[in-house]
Amino acid sequence: MGGFWFRWRRPLITVLAVAVLAVSFSYTAEVRGRVVALSNLVSTVVSPASSSLTYIGRQANVAVSTVGQLFTLQRQNRELKQKLLLYQSMKLELSEVLATNGRLRGLLGLQKRLAGWKLTPASIIGRNPNNWFSTVTIDRGTSSGVRSGMAVIVPQGVVGRVIAASSSSATVMLILDPNSGVGAMDTRSQAAGVLLGQNPITGQLKFQLFSHRPNLSPGDAIVTSGFSQYYPKGLLLGQVTKVAHVQFGLTEVATVQPSVDFNSLQTVMVVLSHPAGTSTPPIYGGGRS
């Protein structure tokens, strides 16, 4: 027996190995078939869920992307609002600079036209809320040569006159004040009279005439007559808007619209002195007050 095994051991081992491999391959193929079948079954069951999860994933990515874009848009919106506020602020500052420049150029032009007159600029620093169109306070007083009775003007015309002054400020009565009276004259007909403050709220003036037949017409320019001790001759006061007739057609009073915009007054000129016996150049106006 020992001699048989010794002689045929190699062929027997080879045959045995081949048999084992054959059985192993057969079993592996069977198992593999079962695994593939199970895999196909699992794939069939899971595939709808997998598709759903894939769709949900895509939608989640879209949602996340949309949220990110929303935050980006909100940030950009805030930045644009900030830039808009900055632009509006700069626009307001520019408008104020242009307005100030216009007022200063107007006052400078007034000084040039009134060569030989001594004028001092002043800013309005106070107004009485209860008498907005009656008086204003300016930042020039006796230390600047300002005295009671001095005329106050702007490029558009007459503002009023100083009625009280301290060392650093003064009170100006506007021509709108019912207590104000200015010697006036129609430039076309030369009709003379007194211009009185009539209604500070509407800003209209009443031209009380000395003559019963002054020949006034709407649109006529009214200037200072020079008869008043406060105002030099020829300063623009306003324009006739309506002429009132009394019984028998006699003209008694006229309504005058002031040439000065009293709502926007900021800077004025105080007439410290002017050449005696002289009047202003041809009626002036324009610029900003």
Secondary structure as UniProt FT lines:
FT   HELIX           2..113
FT   TURN            114..116
FT   STRAND          118..127
FT   HELIX           129..131
FT   TURN            132..134
FT   STRAND          135..138
FT   HELIX           142..144
FT   TURN            148..149
FT   STRAND          151..154
FT   TURN            155..156
FT   STRAND          157..165
FT   STRAND          170..174
FT   TURN            175..176
FT   TURN            178..179
FT   STRAND          181..186
FT   TURN            187..189
FT   STRAND          192..199
FT   TURN            200..203
FT   STRAND          204..209
FT   TURN            218..219
FT   STRAND          221..224
FT   STRAND          236..245
FT   HELIX           247..249
FT   STRAND          251..258
FT   TURN            262..263
FT   STRAND          267..273
FT   TURN            276..277
//
